[in-house]
Amino acid sequence: MRQVAGRLKSDYRYSKDIVYNNFPWPTPTDAQKQKIEQTAQGILDVRALYPDSSLADLYDPITMPPELRKAHTANDRAVMVAYGFSTKVSEVDCVAELMKMYQKLVENRHE
């Protein structure tokens, strides 16, 4: 997101066409899809434990509930496995690999 999203003042601008659809999606196995679905539901389940909290409250880096951070970590790992990435890859290296994958797709489109 930091690499491709626009900004309004210092805030990121999200867009379904720019931020979320610019990287190639992996081709996960059925088991990987199931794991991603389970971990995504885990995030929603934890958020449901805090009905009076806004997303801003839940995602404040200082006060984020530990179980929500843990649920996101589990989901991140499931997605990384589907991409074939190490679960220990840094964010910088992950973005670099995604950019390479995107570049390859774009090059193949113009051949």
N, C-alpha and C positions, 0 to 999 in steps of 0.2 A: 504494500500500500504506500509506504514512504517513497518508493521509487516511481510510482506511476499516478498517484492520486493528485488532483488539483488541490488548491488551497484557497480559502476565503479567510483573509487576515492570516492568523497563524493556525487556523483549524483546517483539518483535512476535509476535502469534499468527496463524498462517496458517490459512485455512479455504477450502476449495473453494467454499463457498456465499457467503462474504462477500468475501474478498480478490480472488479471481480471476474471479468471475462477475457482478460488479456493473457493469462497463462494457460498452457495446455493442461487438460485434465488427464490424470492417469487412467489406465484401464485396470481397475481393481478386480480381484477375484471376488466371487460371491462371499467368501469368508471375510475378505477385507471390507467389502461394502457393509456387511452386517456389523462388523466392528466399528466402522465409522458411524453408522446409524445408532448403535448402542451408546457410543461415547458422546455423540451429539445430543441424544436424549438425556444422557447423564447431566449435561450442562443445563438443559431445560429443567430437569428435576431439581437440581440444586437451586437454580434461580427461583423456582416455585416456593422454596422454603422461606423466601424473603419477599412476601407479597407487598409489603409496605415500602420496599426499597426501590428507588429508581435505578435505571441502568448506570447512571452516573455514580450513584452510591456503590453499586455492586462492583463496578470496574475501576474504582479509585485505587490506584496502585498501593496506597498505604493501608486502606481499610478493606480491601477485597477479601471476602471470606476465604479461608484456606481451602475449604472443600470445593469452592468454585475454581480456584486456581488449579487444584488437583484435577478437576474434571476437564478443564481446558488442556492441561498437559497430556492427559490420556487421549483426548481427541487429536491434538497435534501429532502425537506419536502414531496414532492409527493412520492419519493422512500421510505422514512421512513414509511409513511402511508401504502404503499403496503406490507412492511415487518411486519406491525403491531406494529412498534416501536413508542414511544412517539416522537413528533417532537422536544422535548426539551432534548432528550437523549444526553449525552456527546459523543464525538468521542471515548473515551476509553471504555465506556459502550457499545457503538454500536459495536465496534470491538470484545469485549468480547462475546456479544450475537451472532454475526456472527460466531465466533470460536466455540461456543457451538453447533450451528446449523450444522456447517461443521463436527464436531466430531460425532454428531449423525448420519449424513449421512454415514460417513466412517464406523462407528460401524455397521450400518445396512447392509452395503455392504459385511461385513465379516461374517455375521450370516448365 
